[in-house]
Amino acid sequence: MFLLHNGQLVAADAFALPLPNRGLAFGDGFFETLVFAENRLRYTADHLARMQQAATALYLTLPATLATPGALAATLGALAAANGLPAARLRLQLWRAGGGRYAPPTATAEWLATAEPFAPDEAPIAQAGFAQETHSLFSPLSFCKGPQAWLYVRAAHERQQRGWDEIILCDAAGHVAEAGAAAIFWLKDGALFTPSLASGCVAGVRRAQVLRAAKAQGLACREGLFPPEELLAADAVFTANVAAVRAVKRIDLTIFKSHHIDAQFKNQPN
């Protein structure tokens, strides 16, 4: 397998991460998870918009090879091709260059991109439950991926310990925020509901696509701070991330009768 380090193609088994590394030392950076399939990078514009927002929040400058939709798609498409992957799950990690302590020494970002085979799993989620040990945290960086990754590691550990297929995070005030690695949506009386970013949830690219698709179909969309009782009273519940849209059959003891997810929520636009 091959990876890209600052634009250079390197064999994975020959790669060593140079030190100092501010991503390792301070978490001074962020990451994106992307999918390349059907000869295109999915949601390129949405990924780039979130990357630009994250870079601004962290006082970083995106490298030129990642800084436009065309450049991002070409760079990561080349990595998928180098690994012979017609469908690839890509992880793009960016961190501030240089060493030092907390004070940022530069706005220059270094980066690493890796690829693995991608196979979508849209099977329904049999059992989900509400996290008891971890809650979401709103912050200036909670919209992007990376700075609060420890939170999702804790949530995944609890999910494993409880034997669930998915876990649902709430904020400190008890409002529904998101699933362990996906946005959460529900349908009730012909309207689509999802937590607002004020809950601390990630501004997922698939979340944005689902909302766009629903609005284009004339479906009422409501973003807000909702208690778990409103989610449990839904007609249907589903999660959505860059990999898949998945219906939820059961949360704790509540069983949802409808597992049908409309086709517009699953479409994969360019």
Secondary structure as the mmCIF struct_conf table of DSSP 4:
data_model
#
loop_
_struct_conf.conf_type_id
_struct_conf.id
_struct_conf.beg_label_comp_id
_struct_conf.beg_label_asym_id
_struct_conf.beg_label_seq_id
_struct_conf.end_label_comp_id
_struct_conf.end_label_asym_id
_struct_conf.end_label_seq_id
STRN STRN1 PHE A 2 HIS A 5
TURN_TY1_P TURN_TY1_P1 ASN A 6 GLY A 7
STRN STRN2 GLN A 8 ALA A 11
HELX_RH_3T_P HELX_RH_3T_P1 ALA A 12 ALA A 14
BEND BEND1 LEU A 19 LEU A 19
HELX_RH_AL_P HELX_RH_AL_P1 ARG A 22 PHE A 26
STRN STRN3 GLY A 29 ALA A 37
TURN_TY1_P TURN_TY1_P2 GLU A 38 ASN A 39
STRN STRN4 ARG A 40 LEU A 41
TURN_TY1_P TURN_TY1_P3 ARG A 42 TYR A 43
HELX_RH_AL_P HELX_RH_AL_P2 THR A 44 ALA A 57
TURN_TY1_P TURN_TY1_P4 LEU A 58 TYR A 59
STRN STRN5 THR A 61 THR A 61
HELX_RH_3T_P HELX_RH_3T_P2 ALA A 64 LEU A 66
BEND BEND2 ALA A 67 THR A 68
HELX_RH_AL_P HELX_RH_AL_P3 PRO A 69 ALA A 82
TURN_TY1_P TURN_TY1_P5 ASN A 83 GLY A 84
BEND BEND3 PRO A 86 ALA A 87
STRN STRN6 ALA A 88 ARG A 96
BEND BEND4 GLY A 98 GLY A 98
BEND BEND5 ARG A 101 ALA A 103
BEND BEND6 ALA A 107 ALA A 107
STRN STRN7 THR A 108 THR A 108
STRN STRN8 ALA A 109 PRO A 117
HELX_LH_PP_P HELX_LH_PP_P1 ALA A 123 PRO A 124
STRN STRN9 ILE A 125 ILE A 125
STRN STRN10 ALA A 128 PHE A 130
BEND BEND7 GLN A 132 GLU A 133
STRN STRN11 SER A 136 SER A 136
TURN_TY1_P TURN_TY1_P6 PRO A 140 PHE A 143
BEND BEND8 CYS A 144 CYS A 144
STRN STRN12 LYS A 145 LYS A 145
BEND BEND9 GLY A 146 GLY A 146
TURN_TY1_P TURN_TY1_P7 PRO A 147 GLN A 148
HELX_RH_AL_P HELX_RH_AL_P4 ALA A 149 ARG A 162
TURN_TY1_P TURN_TY1_P8 GLY A 163 GLY A 163
BEND BEND10 ASP A 165 ASP A 165
STRN STRN13 GLU A 166 CYS A 170
STRN STRN14 ASP A 171 ASP A 171
TURN_TY1_P TURN_TY1_P9 ALA A 172 ALA A 173
BEND BEND11 GLY A 174 GLY A 174
STRN STRN15 VAL A 176 ALA A 179
BEND BEND12 GLY A 180 ALA A 182
STRN STRN16 ALA A 183 LYS A 188
TURN_TY1_P TURN_TY1_P10 ASP A 189 GLY A 190
STRN STRN17 ALA A 191 PRO A 195
HELX_RH_3T_P HELX_RH_3T_P3 LEU A 197 SER A 199
TURN_TY1_P TURN_TY1_P11 GLY A 200 GLY A 200
HELX_RH_AL_P HELX_RH_AL_P5 VAL A 205 ALA A 216
TURN_TY1_P TURN_TY1_P12 GLN A 217 GLY A 218
STRN STRN18 ALA A 220 GLY A 224
HELX_RH_AL_P HELX_RH_AL_P6 PRO A 228 LEU A 232
TURN_TY1_P TURN_TY1_P13 ALA A 233 ALA A 233
BEND BEND13 ASP A 235 ASP A 235
STRN STRN19 ALA A 236 ALA A 240
BEND BEND14 VAL A 242 ALA A 243
STRN STRN20 VAL A 245 VAL A 248
STRN STRN21 ARG A 250 ILE A 251
TURN_TY1_P TURN_TY1_P14 ASP A 252 LEU A 253
STRN STRN22 THR A 254 ILE A 255
BEND BEND15 LYS A 257 LYS A 257
HELX_RH_AL_P HELX_RH_AL_P7 ALA A 263 LYS A 266
#
